[in-house]
Amino acid sequence: MTTASMNTSGEGISITRDMYEQVMTPNYAPMAILPERGQGCRLWDTDGKEYLDFAGGIAVSVLGHAHPELIKALTDQANKFWHLSNFLTNKPAIQLAKTLCESTFAERVFLANSGAEVNEAALKLARRYAIDKHGKNKIEILAFDNAFHGRTWFTVCVGGQPKYSDGFGPKPGGISHRPFNDATAVKKYFTEQGDKVCAVIVEPVQGEGGVTPATAEFVQTIRECCDTHNALMIFDEIQTGVGRSGKLYTYEKLAVTPDILTTAKALGGGFPISAMLTTEEIASSLVVGTHGSTFGGNPMACAVACKVLELINTPEMLSGVETKSHQMIDGLKAINQKHNVFDDIRGVGLLLGCEMNAHYKDRAREVLSACTENGLLVLVAGANVVRLAPPLNISESEINQGLALMDNAIQHL
């Protein structure tokens, strides 16, 4: 096709789902539907079929689709300017960082665009800080089996799932993995390697790894070992942050305070943005020129994120998450009593995982497909766990409707 014949605006072109395989790289396997529009907890495809959304864009659409206050925040800023650069700052970026500091343990914030980017920043900062304070040999990073921290080369290797990092050549060194929720293994590792460890990175709930919550003993052991051996504790709250657990950030539920926290996904309610939170002392190692991001601190993204935090970080919204979580868990247990498909139902707040039992082992994707056919969007976390991450403002009646759709889907599986 010549440049002259290309219609870059898309006008007059009928876009179909079948075109996906013709123009996109094959690293995803999206469902056969093609969404047309969304409103609240609902989506409609190009055929006009309605879906109730229990997937939330993988825990991103924290206030559903097309929320009017987020649209206003976006368009108000869009009418001022879209982008500057990191040679300038902007009011929404400063306001967002100020709000995050006032709402958490943090004193300094670095803004970027995705979870992988801020995890990359956190890992780089941890090494830089350790080298500055303790010498060039203190670079070891401890992570955990089945963890997921992003798709950049550094973060995918720190993540504890070799299926995502194998096949790309030599991996960076200075990274170790131990079993998740094994406090004894953490203590043993620090006994042997403590002088070399610069940081431990952990998810309070392993999302991609099966929606498995960390125990209080496990994270408290990590905190104690880090304190004893001058290592930093990094909390990856990409999936659990911004109210998902019933707290603004899940560390508040676990009686520990990390040195660095990463947040993304729900922070922009669907608009790409992420943040790394840390203390003034630790942040001091990121001197001018040590790290950056072309689009980090984008004014439109920051304006939306400010509004998201304003709407989410209220007692009413956060307590509502706990109430809705109990409602969903009770409904899932009722489905399981009826159909006997799950071995375990677990998670925190409105991030829940249903582990398939032996009879339905590794058939989570079939449940996803059956739910989609019945008008319910869900997720998987590996081959054996169905994952649910609906918007936090989902109503009681929408929860009941979604559970009924799941019940019907599993009945016909």
Backbone hydrogen bonds in HBPLUS format (Angstrom, degrees):
<---DONOR---> <-ACCEPTOR-->    atom                        ^
c    i                          cat <-CA-CA->   ^        H-A-AA   ^      H-
h    n   atom  resd res      DA  || num        DHA   H-A  angle D-A-AA Bond
n    s   type  num  typ     dist DA aas  dist angle  dist       angle   num
A0005-SER N   A0002-THR O   3.15 MM   3  5.42 132.5  2.39 100.8 112.6     1
A0006-MET N   A0003-THR O   3.23 MM   3  5.34 154.6  2.30 102.9 110.5     2
A0010-GLY N   A0007-ASN O   3.35 MM   3  5.77 149.6  2.45 107.4 115.0     3
A0013-ILE N   A0010-GLY O   3.20 MM   3  5.45 162.2  2.23 125.2 126.8     4
A0019-MET N   A0016-THR O   3.15 MM   3  5.64 150.8  2.24 110.1 117.8     5
A0020-TYR N   A0017-ARG O   3.06 MM   3  5.67 159.3  2.11 118.3 124.1     6
A0022-GLN N   A0019-MET O   2.92 MM   3  5.16 137.7  2.10 105.8 118.9     7
A0023-VAL N   A0020-TYR O   3.20 MM   3  5.65 147.9  2.31 110.2 118.2     8
A0024-MET N   A0020-TYR O   2.94 MM   4  5.70 152.2  2.02 166.9 170.8     9
A0046-THR N   A0034-LEU O   2.94 MM  12  5.92 137.2  2.13 156.1 165.1    10
A0036-GLU N   A0044-TRP O   2.69 MM   8  5.72 170.8  1.70 153.1 152.4    11
A0037-ARG N   A0044-TRP O   3.26 MM   7  5.53 157.8  2.31 145.1 149.7    12
A0044-TRP N   A0037-ARG O   2.87 MM   7  5.53 156.0  1.93 166.6 166.2    13
A0039-GLN N   A0042-ARG O   2.91 MM   3  5.42 159.4  1.95 149.4 154.7    14
A0042-ARG N   A0039-GLN O   3.08 MM   3  5.42 160.3  2.12 125.2 130.5    15
A0040-GLY N   A0065-HIS O   2.87 MM  25  4.71 152.0  1.95 142.9 133.5    16
A0065-HIS N   A0040-GLY O   2.74 MM  25  4.71 158.1  1.79 125.6 130.0    17
A0053-ASP N   A0041-CYS O   2.77 MM  12  5.34 170.9  1.78 164.5 162.6    18
A0043-LEU N   A0051-TYR O   2.91 MM   8  5.11 157.5  1.96 145.8 152.7    19
A0051-TYR N   A0043-LEU O   2.74 MM   8  5.11 152.8  1.81 157.5 159.6    20
A0045-ASP N   A0049-LYS O   3.01 MM   4  5.52 152.9  2.08 146.9 154.2    21
A0048-GLY N   A0045-ASP O   2.89 MM   3  5.28 161.3  1.92 115.0 120.2    22
A0052-LEU N   A0375-GLY O   2.88 MM 323  6.25 161.1  1.92 150.4 149.2    23
A0377-LEU N   A0052-LEU O   2.91 MM 325  6.20 168.8  1.92 164.7 166.4    24
A0054-PHE N   A0377-LEU O   2.85 MM 323  5.40 141.7  2.00 141.7 152.5    25
A0389-ALA N   A0054-PHE O   2.76 MM 335  5.57 161.3  1.80 157.8 157.7    26
A0058-ILE N   A0055-ALA O   3.07 MM   3  5.53 133.4  2.30 113.5 124.2    27
A0059-ALA N   A0055-ALA O   3.28 MM   4  6.64 161.7  2.32 155.3 157.0    28
A0060-VAL N   A0056-GLY O   2.68 MM   4  5.66 145.8  1.79 152.6 161.7    29
A0061-SER N   A0056-GLY O   2.79 MM   5  4.76 156.9  1.84 128.7 133.8    30
A0062-VAL N   A0060-VAL O   2.68 MM   2  5.45 132.9  1.90 114.2  98.3    31
A0064-GLY N   A0061-SER O   3.05 MM   3  4.97 164.6  2.07 111.3 110.9    32
A0392-LEU N   A0062-VAL O   2.87 MM 330  5.60 149.9  1.96 137.1 141.8    33
A0070-LEU N   A0067-HIS O   3.10 MM   3  5.42 124.7  2.42 107.0 120.8    34
A0071-ILE N   A0067-HIS O   2.97 MM   4  6.22 159.4  2.02 159.6 166.3    35
A0072-LYS N   A0068-PRO O   3.00 MM   4  6.19 154.2  2.07 141.7 148.3    36
A0073-ALA N   A0069-GLU O   3.05 MM   4  6.22 158.8  2.10 138.8 144.3    37
A0074-LEU N   A0070-LEU O   2.95 MM   4  6.12 157.7  2.00 148.3 154.3    38
A0075-THR N   A0071-ILE O   2.90 MM   4  6.08 170.4  1.91 154.0 156.7    39
A0076-ASP N   A0072-LYS O   2.84 MM   4  5.84 158.2  1.89 150.2 156.3    40
A0077-GLN N   A0073-ALA O   3.32 MM   4  6.40 161.6  2.35 137.5 141.8    41
A0078-ALA N   A0074-LEU O   2.83 MM   4  6.00 154.2  1.89 147.3 156.2    42
A0079-ASN N   A0075-THR O   3.05 MM   4  6.11 141.0  2.21 141.8 148.7    43
A0080-LYS N   A0077-GLN O   2.85 MM   3  5.16 158.9  1.90 111.3 118.4    44
A0081-PHE N   A0077-GLN O   3.15 MM   4  6.39 148.1  2.26 173.9 176.3    45
A0088-LEU N   A0085-SER O   3.12 MM   3  5.69 164.8  2.15 114.0 118.8    46
A0094-ILE N   A0090-ASN O   3.17 MM   4  6.47 163.6  2.20 156.4 161.1    47
A0095-GLN N   A0091-LYS O   2.87 MM   4  6.04 164.5  1.89 159.7 164.4    48
A0096-LEU N   A0092-PRO O   2.89 MM   4  6.01 156.1  1.95 144.7 151.0    49
A0097-ALA N   A0093-ALA O   3.02 MM   4  6.23 169.9  2.03 152.0 154.3    50
A0098-LYS N   A0094-ILE O   2.92 MM   4  6.07 159.5  1.96 148.8 155.1    51
A0099-THR N   A0095-GLN O   2.91 MM   4  6.10 157.1  1.97 147.4 153.4    52
A0100-LEU N   A0096-LEU O   2.95 MM   4  6.21 162.5  1.99 155.5 159.9    53
A0101-CYS N   A0097-ALA O   2.98 MM   4  6.18 159.0  2.03 149.4 155.0    54
A0102-GLU N   A0098-LYS O   2.97 MM   4  6.15 158.8  2.01 148.2 154.2    55
A0103-SER N   A0099-THR O   3.00 MM   4  6.07 131.4  2.24 140.7 153.2    56
A0107-GLU N   A0278-THR O   2.82 MM 171  6.10 173.1  1.83 151.6 152.5    57
A0108-ARG N   A0278-THR O   2.99 MM 170  5.46 154.8  2.05 152.0 148.3    58
A0278-THR N   A0108-ARG O   3.03 MM 170  5.46 158.1  2.08 157.0 157.6    59
A0110-PHE N   A0276-MET O   2.90 MM 166  5.06 155.8  1.96 144.7 152.5    60
A0276-MET N   A0110-PHE O   2.78 MM 166  5.06 156.6  1.84 149.1 157.1    61
A0112-ALA N   A0274-SER O   2.90 MM 162  4.98 169.3  1.91 132.1 134.4    62
A0274-SER N   A0112-ALA O   2.98 MM 162  4.98 146.3  2.09 119.1 112.9    63
A0118-VAL N   A0114-SER O   3.27 MM   4  6.68 157.9  2.33 151.7 156.3    64
A0119-ASN N   A0115-GLY O   2.95 MM   4  6.14 153.0  2.03 153.0 161.3    65
A0120-GLU N   A0116-ALA O   2.84 MM   4  5.98 155.7  1.90 147.0 154.1    66
A0121-ALA N   A0117-GLU O   2.93 MM   4  6.18 154.7  2.00 140.3 147.6    67
A0122-ALA N   A0118-VAL O   2.85 MM   4  5.99 153.3  1.93 139.6 146.7    68
A0123-LEU N   A0119-ASN O   2.95 MM   4  6.15 161.6  1.98 151.9 155.8    69
A0124-LYS N   A0120-GLU O   2.96 MM   4  6.15 162.1  2.00 152.0 157.2    70
A0125-LEU N   A0121-ALA O   2.84 MM   4  5.96 160.6  1.88 148.5 154.6    71
A0126-ALA N   A0122-ALA O   2.90 MM   4  6.08 158.6  1.95 145.8 151.7    72
A0127-ARG N   A0123-LEU O   3.14 MM   4  6.37 161.5  2.18 146.0 150.0    73
A0128-ARG N   A0124-LYS O   2.90 MM   4  6.08 165.6  1.93 152.7 157.5    74
A0129-TYR N   A0125-LEU O   2.78 MM   4  5.90 169.7  1.79 158.3 160.9    75
A0130-ALA N   A0126-ALA O   3.05 MM   4  6.13 162.6  2.08 143.1 148.2    76
A0131-ILE N   A0127-ARG O   2.91 MM   4  6.09 161.5  1.95 153.5 158.4    77
A0132-ASP N   A0128-ARG O   2.89 MM   4  6.08 161.2  1.93 150.3 156.0    78
A0133-LYS N   A0129-TYR O   2.90 MM   4  6.08 155.8  1.96 150.1 156.5    79
A0134-HIS N   A0130-ALA O   2.65 MM   4  5.38 155.8  1.70 147.4 154.7    80
A0135-GLY N   A0131-ILE O   3.13 MM   4  4.43 146.7  2.24 113.4 117.3    81
A0138-LYS N   A0135-GLY O   3.33 MM   3  6.07 170.5  2.34 122.0 124.8    82
A0139-ILE N   A0137-ASN O   3.11 MM   2  5.72 127.4  2.40 104.4  90.1    83
A0140-GLU N   A0196-LYS O   2.88 MM  56  5.60 151.3  1.96 151.0 148.8    84
A0198-CYS N   A0140-GLU O   2.76 MM  58  5.50 164.1  1.78 145.3 149.3    85
A0141-ILE N   A0174-GLY O   2.85 MM  33  6.14 152.3  1.93 145.0 153.2    86
A0176-SER N   A0141-ILE O   2.89 MM  35  6.23 163.3  1.92 167.3 169.2    87
A0142-LEU N   A0199-ALA O   2.97 MM  57  6.40 166.3  1.99 155.1 158.1    88
A0201-ILE N   A0142-LEU O   3.02 MM  59  6.46 157.3  2.08 166.3 173.5    89
A0143-ALA N   A0176-SER O   2.83 MM  33  6.12 161.1  1.87 156.0 162.2    90
A0178-ARG N   A0143-ALA O   3.13 MM  35  6.63 142.8  2.27 137.7 145.0    91
A0147-ALA N   A0144-PHE O   3.07 MM   3  5.59 147.0  2.19 138.9 137.9    92
A0145-ASP N   A0178-ARG O   2.94 MM  33  5.89 155.8  2.00 140.0 145.8    93
A0146-ASN N   A0160-GLY O   2.82 MM  14  4.58 155.0  1.89 124.2 115.9    94
A0160-GLY N   A0147-ALA O   3.01 MM  13  4.55 123.3  2.34  96.2 112.1    95
A0156-VAL N   A0152-THR O   2.82 MM   4  5.78 160.7  1.85 156.2 161.5    96
A0157-CYS N   A0153-TRP O   3.28 MM   4  6.23 142.9  2.43 133.7 141.9    97
A0158-VAL N   A0154-PHE O   3.00 MM   4  6.27 145.8  2.12 146.0 156.3    98
A0159-GLY N   A0155-THR O   2.86 MM   4  6.04 149.3  1.95 143.2 151.7    99
A0164-TYR N   A0161-GLN O   2.97 MM   3  5.97 168.0  1.98 134.3 137.1   100
A0165-SER N   A0162-PRO O   2.99 MM   3  5.05 136.7  2.18 101.1 113.7   101
A0166-ASP N   A0162-PRO O   2.75 MM   4  5.52 153.3  1.82 166.5 163.5   102
A0186-VAL N   A0182-ASP O   3.25 MM   4  6.63 149.4  2.35 145.8 154.2   103
A0187-LYS N   A0183-ALA O   3.05 MM   4  6.37 164.0  2.08 153.4 156.5   104
A0188-LYS N   A0184-THR O   2.98 MM   4  6.21 161.8  2.02 150.8 155.8   105
A0189-TYR N   A0185-ALA O   2.95 MM   4  6.07 156.1  2.01 142.9 149.4   106
A0190-PHE N   A0186-VAL O   3.02 MM   4  6.29 163.3  2.05 154.8 158.6   107
A0191-THR N   A0187-LYS O   2.94 MM   4  6.13 148.3  2.04 145.1 154.5   108
A0192-GLU N   A0188-LYS O   3.12 MM   4  6.37 147.6  2.23 144.3 151.8   109
A0193-GLN N   A0189-TYR O   2.73 MM   4  5.82 157.5  1.78 155.2 162.7   110
A0194-GLY N   A0190-PHE O   2.80 MM   4  4.14 138.7  1.97 124.8 125.4   111
A0196-LYS N   A0193-GLN O   2.82 MM   3  5.64 153.9  1.89 133.7 141.1   112
A0197-VAL N   A0194-GLY O   3.30 MM   3  5.29 147.4  2.41 100.4 109.2   113
A0232-LEU N   A0198-CYS O   2.88 MM  34  6.15 168.4  1.89 133.4 134.8   114
A0200-VAL N   A0232-LEU O   2.87 MM  32  6.36 149.2  1.97 163.7 173.0   115
A0234-ILE N   A0200-VAL O   2.79 MM  34  5.96 179.4  1.79 166.0 165.9   116
A0202-VAL N   A0234-ILE O   2.99 MM  32  6.37 158.7  2.04 164.6 168.5   117
A0236-ASP N   A0202-VAL O   2.96 MM  34  5.88 166.7  1.97 139.8 144.2   118
A0214-ALA N   A0204-PRO O   2.76 MM  10  5.18 168.3  1.78 147.9 143.9   119
A0206-GLN N   A0212-THR O   2.89 MM   6  5.05 159.1  1.93 141.2 135.3   120
A0211-VAL N   A0206-GLN O   2.67 MM   5  5.14 115.6  2.08 144.1 163.3   121
A0212-THR N   A0206-GLN O   3.04 MM   6  5.05 141.9  2.19 129.4 136.3   122
A0210-GLY N   A0207-GLY O   3.16 MM   3  5.73 156.6  2.22 120.5 120.2   123
A0211-VAL N   A0207-GLY O   3.20 MM   4  4.44 144.4  2.34 114.8 123.8   124
A0219-VAL N   A0215-THR O   3.19 MM   4  6.57 168.6  2.20 159.9 159.6   125
A0220-GLN N   A0216-ALA O   2.93 MM   4  5.96 156.3  1.99 150.4 157.8   126
A0221-THR N   A0217-GLU O   2.92 MM   4  6.00 146.2  2.04 141.6 150.2   127
A0222-ILE N   A0218-PHE O   3.07 MM   4  6.40 155.8  2.13 147.3 153.7   128
A0223-ARG N   A0219-VAL O   2.98 MM   4  6.22 160.3  2.02 145.7 150.7   129
A0224-GLU N   A0220-GLN O   2.98 MM   4  6.19 161.2  2.02 145.5 150.1   130
A0225-CYS N   A0221-THR O   2.92 MM   4  6.12 162.5  1.95 152.8 157.4   131
A0226-CYS N   A0222-ILE O   2.90 MM   4  6.06 160.6  1.93 154.2 159.7   132
A0227-ASP N   A0223-ARG O   2.98 MM   4  6.19 158.8  2.02 149.1 154.8   133
A0228-THR N   A0224-GLU O   3.01 MM   4  6.20 156.5  2.06 146.3 152.6   134
A0229-HIS N   A0225-CYS O   3.00 MM   4  6.10 150.3  2.09 146.8 154.1   135
A0231-ALA N   A0226-CYS O   2.93 MM   5  4.45 168.0  1.95 133.1 136.2   136
A0259-ASP N   A0233-MET O   2.85 MM  26  5.27 152.9  1.92 142.1 151.3   137
A0260-ILE N   A0233-MET O   3.19 MM  27  6.45 157.6  2.24 151.9 150.6   138
A0235-PHE N   A0260-ILE O   2.86 MM  25  6.29 162.6  1.89 159.2 160.9   139
A0262-THR N   A0235-PHE O   2.99 MM  27  6.44 157.7  2.04 164.6 166.7   140
A0237-GLU N   A0262-THR O   2.93 MM  25  5.51 140.3  2.09 141.8 152.0   141
A0241-GLY N   A0237-GLU O   3.00 MM   4  4.96 138.2  2.18 129.8 131.2   142
A0242-VAL N   A0248-LEU O   2.75 MM   6  4.80 114.6  2.17 162.4 172.5   143
A0243-GLY N   A0248-LEU O   3.03 MM   5  4.23 158.1  2.08 109.9 115.4   144
A0246-GLY N   A0243-GLY O   3.02 MM   3  5.16 152.5  2.10 109.4 118.1   145
A0350-LEU N   A0244-ARG O   2.98 MM 106  5.68 156.3  2.03 169.6 175.4   146
A0252-GLU N   A0249-TYR O   3.21 MM   3  6.12 158.3  2.26 121.8 126.2   147
A0253-LYS N   A0250-THR O   2.86 MM   3  5.42 151.6  1.94 117.0 125.1   148
A0254-LEU N   A0251-TYR O   3.08 MM   3  5.19 151.6  2.16 104.2 113.0   149
A0261-LEU N   A0277-LEU O   2.87 MM  16  5.04 157.0  1.92 142.4 148.7   150
A0277-LEU N   A0261-LEU O   2.72 MM  16  5.04 172.6  1.73 160.2 162.9   151
A0263-THR N   A0275-ALA O   2.92 MM  12  5.34 158.7  1.96 161.3 166.0   152
A0275-ALA N   A0263-THR O   2.76 MM  12  5.34 158.4  1.81 159.2 162.7   153
A0267-LEU N   A0264-ALA O   2.74 MM   3  5.20 178.7  1.74 139.1 138.6   154
A0269-GLY N   A0266-ALA O   2.94 MM   3  4.83 154.5  2.01 104.0 112.4   155
A0271-PHE N   A0268-GLY O   3.01 MM   3  4.70 173.2  2.02 107.7 109.5   156
A0283-ALA N   A0279-THR O   2.97 MM   4  6.01 161.8  2.01 148.4 154.4   157
A0284-SER N   A0280-GLU O   3.11 MM   4  6.20 129.0  2.39 140.9 152.3   158
A0284-SER N   A0281-GLU O   3.19 MM   3  5.32 140.4  2.35  98.1 109.1   159
A0285-SER N   A0282-ILE O   3.24 MM   3  6.12 172.5  2.24 123.2 125.4   160
A0286-LEU N   A0283-ALA O   2.92 MM   3  5.63 162.3  1.95 123.0 128.6   161
A0290-THR N   A0287-VAL O   3.04 MM   3  5.81 163.9  2.07 151.9 151.4   162
A0298-ASN N   A0295-PHE O   3.05 MM   3  5.49 124.4  2.37 148.7 142.7   163
A0302-CYS N   A0298-ASN O   2.92 MM   4  6.12 163.8  1.94 161.2 166.6   164
A0303-ALA N   A0299-PRO O   2.95 MM   4  6.01 152.0  2.03 140.1 147.3   165
A0304-VAL N   A0300-MET O   3.11 MM   4  6.36 159.5  2.15 149.7 154.2   166
A0305-ALA N   A0301-ALA O   2.94 MM   4  6.17 162.5  1.97 150.2 155.5   167
A0306-CYS N   A0302-CYS O   2.91 MM   4  6.09 155.0  1.98 147.9 153.8   168
A0307-LYS N   A0303-ALA O   3.32 MM   4  6.56 154.1  2.39 139.6 145.6   169
A0307-LYS N   A0304-VAL O   3.06 MM   3  5.19 116.1  2.48  98.2 113.3   170
A0308-VAL N   A0304-VAL O   2.89 MM   4  6.23 154.2  1.95 152.1 160.5   171
A0309-LEU N   A0305-ALA O   2.97 MM   4  6.22 168.6  1.99 156.3 157.3   172
A0310-GLU N   A0306-CYS O   3.05 MM   4  6.24 154.8  2.11 142.2 149.6   173
A0311-LEU N   A0307-LYS O   3.02 MM   4  6.24 152.7  2.09 149.6 155.7   174
A0312-ILE N   A0308-VAL O   2.87 MM   4  6.01 151.7  1.95 153.9 162.7   175
A0313-ASN N   A0309-LEU O   2.90 MM   4  5.52 163.3  1.93 143.3 149.0   176
A0314-THR N   A0312-ILE O   2.75 MM   2  5.70 139.4  1.91 108.6  95.8   177
A0318-LEU N   A0314-THR O   3.05 MM   4  6.20 177.7  2.06 164.4 165.1   178
A0319-SER N   A0315-PRO O   2.94 MM   4  5.88 161.0  1.98 145.0 150.8   179
A0320-GLY N   A0316-GLU O   3.02 MM   4  5.99 144.7  2.14 135.9 146.0   180
A0321-VAL N   A0317-MET O   3.13 MM   4  6.48 135.5  2.34 141.0 151.8   181
A0321-VAL N   A0318-LEU O   3.23 MM   3  5.20 130.5  2.48  93.2 105.4   182
A0323-THR N   A0319-SER O   3.19 MM   4  6.56 160.2  2.23 149.2 154.3   183
A0324-LYS N   A0320-GLY O   2.91 MM   4  6.08 166.6  1.93 153.2 156.5   184
A0325-SER N   A0321-VAL O   2.85 MM   4  5.98 147.2  1.96 144.9 154.6   185
A0326-HIS N   A0322-GLU O   3.10 MM   4  6.39 160.2  2.14 151.4 154.4   186
A0327-GLN N   A0323-THR O   3.14 MM   4  6.44 155.9  2.20 144.3 151.3   187
A0328-MET N   A0324-LYS O   2.91 MM   4  6.16 158.1  1.96 149.6 154.9   188
A0329-ILE N   A0325-SER O   2.88 MM   4  6.11 166.1  1.90 155.6 159.6   189
A0330-ASP N   A0326-HIS O   2.92 MM   4  6.04 164.9  1.94 150.1 154.3   190
A0331-GLY N   A0327-GLN O   3.03 MM   4  6.20 155.6  2.09 142.7 149.6   191
A0332-LEU N   A0328-MET O   2.83 MM   4  6.08 154.4  1.89 152.2 159.4   192
A0333-LYS N   A0329-ILE O   2.90 MM   4  6.11 154.7  1.97 150.0 156.8   193
A0334-ALA N   A0330-ASP O   3.04 MM   4  6.29 148.5  2.14 141.6 150.0   194
A0335-ILE N   A0331-GLY O   3.02 MM   4  6.33 153.4  2.09 144.7 151.6   195
A0336-ASN N   A0332-LEU O   2.94 MM   4  6.20 154.0  2.01 144.2 151.6   196
A0337-GLN N   A0333-LYS O   2.88 MM   4  6.15 150.2  1.97 146.6 154.5   197
A0338-LYS N   A0334-ALA O   3.15 MM   4  6.34 144.3  2.29 140.0 149.0   198
A0339-HIS N   A0335-ILE O   2.92 MM   4  6.15 153.5  1.99 151.0 158.2   199
A0340-ASN N   A0336-ASN O   2.61 MM   4  4.69 148.6  1.71 130.8 138.8   200
A0357-ASN N   A0341-VAL O   2.80 MM  16  5.63 154.1  1.86 142.9 140.5   201
A0343-ASP N   A0355-GLU O   2.67 MM  12  5.55 158.0  1.72 153.9 161.9   202
A0355-GLU N   A0344-ASP O   2.82 MM  11  5.15 153.5  1.89 151.5 158.7   203
A0346-ARG N   A0353-GLY O   2.91 MM   7  5.32 162.7  1.94 153.7 158.9   204
A0353-GLY N   A0346-ARG O   2.72 MM   7  5.32 162.1  1.75 154.8 158.3   205
A0348-VAL N   A0351-LEU O   3.08 MM   3  5.53 140.4  2.24 150.7 153.8   206
A0351-LEU N   A0348-VAL O   2.88 MM   3  5.53 148.6  1.98 143.8 153.8   207
A0352-LEU N   A0388-LEU O   3.01 MM  36  5.17 162.0  2.04 149.5 154.2   208
A0388-LEU N   A0352-LEU O   2.82 MM  36  5.17 160.6  1.86 152.5 156.5   209
A0354-CYS N   A0386-VAL O   2.76 MM  32  5.04 156.5  1.82 146.9 155.1   210
A0386-VAL N   A0354-CYS O   2.94 MM  32  5.04 162.4  1.97 141.6 140.0   211
A0356-MET N   A0384-ASN O   2.89 MM  28  5.53 167.1  1.91 158.9 163.2   212
A0360-TYR N   A0357-ASN O   3.02 MM   3  5.44 130.9  2.27 108.8 121.5   213
A0361-LYS N   A0358-ALA O   3.38 MM   3  4.89 166.9  2.39 101.4 101.0   214
A0363-ARG N   A0360-TYR O   3.10 MM   3  5.59 135.8  2.31 149.7 142.8   215
A0366-GLU N   A0363-ARG O   3.06 MM   3  5.26 128.5  2.34 100.3 113.7   216
A0367-VAL N   A0363-ARG O   3.24 MM   4  6.69 147.2  2.35 146.2 155.0   217
A0364-ALA N   A0383-ALA O   3.15 MM  19  5.59 159.9  2.19 152.6 147.9   218
A0367-VAL N   A0364-ALA O   3.07 MM   3  5.11 120.1  2.44  95.3 110.1   219
A0368-LEU N   A0364-ALA O   2.97 MM   4  6.34 157.7  2.02 150.8 157.1   220
A0369-SER N   A0365-ARG O   2.94 MM   4  6.20 159.0  1.99 145.0 150.0   221
A0370-ALA N   A0366-GLU O   2.90 MM   4  6.08 160.9  1.93 145.6 151.1   222
A0371-CYS N   A0367-VAL O   2.84 MM   4  6.02 159.2  1.88 153.5 159.1   223
A0372-THR N   A0368-LEU O   2.96 MM   4  6.17 159.2  2.00 149.0 154.8   224
A0373-GLU N   A0369-SER O   3.02 MM   4  6.28 160.3  2.06 150.1 154.8   225
A0374-ASN N   A0370-ALA O   3.15 MM   4  6.37 136.4  2.34 136.1 147.5   226
A0374-ASN N   A0371-CYS O   2.99 MM   3  5.02 126.4  2.28  95.5 110.3   227
A0376-LEU N   A0371-CYS O   2.84 MM   5  5.01 161.7  1.87 137.5 137.4   228
A0375-GLY N   A0372-THR O   3.00 MM   3  5.08 162.1  2.03 106.6 111.9   229
A0379-LEU N   A0387-ARG O   2.92 MM   8  4.75 152.8  2.00 162.8 159.0   230
A0387-ARG N   A0379-LEU O   2.78 MM   8  4.75 158.5  1.82 114.2 120.4   231
A0381-ALA N   A0385-VAL O   2.81 MM   4  5.17 149.3  1.90 146.7 149.6   232
A0394-ILE N   A0391-PRO O   3.29 MM   3  5.51 153.1  2.36 113.2 112.3   233
A0399-ILE N   A0395-SER O   3.00 MM   4  6.31 152.2  2.08 148.5 156.0   234
A0400-ASN N   A0396-GLU O   3.05 MM   4  6.36 162.7  2.08 149.5 153.6   235
A0401-GLN N   A0397-SER O   2.92 MM   4  6.12 154.2  1.98 143.2 150.8   236
A0402-GLY N   A0398-GLU O   2.89 MM   4  6.05 161.1  1.92 147.0 151.9   237
A0403-LEU N   A0399-ILE O   2.94 MM   4  6.17 160.4  1.97 154.0 159.1   238
A0404-ALA N   A0400-ASN O   3.01 MM   4  6.19 151.2  2.10 143.2 150.9   239
A0405-LEU N   A0401-GLN O   3.01 MM   4  6.33 151.2  2.09 146.6 154.5   240
A0406-MET N   A0402-GLY O   2.95 MM   4  6.26 153.0  2.02 147.8 155.3   241
A0407-ASP N   A0403-LEU O   2.87 MM   4  6.06 159.7  1.91 147.6 153.5   242
A0408-ASN N   A0404-ALA O   3.02 MM   4  6.23 162.4  2.05 147.3 151.2   243
A0409-ALA N   A0405-LEU O   2.94 MM   4  6.14 152.9  2.02 143.2 151.1   244
A0410-ILE N   A0406-MET O   2.88 MM   4  6.09 167.6  1.90 160.4 162.0   245
A0411-GLN N   A0407-ASP O   2.98 MM   4  6.13 153.2  2.05 146.2 154.2   246
A0412-HIS N   A0408-ASN O   3.23 MM   4  6.45 142.3  2.38 140.5 148.5   247
A0413-LEU N   A0410-ILE O   3.11 MM   3  4.88 162.1  2.14 100.9 106.2   248
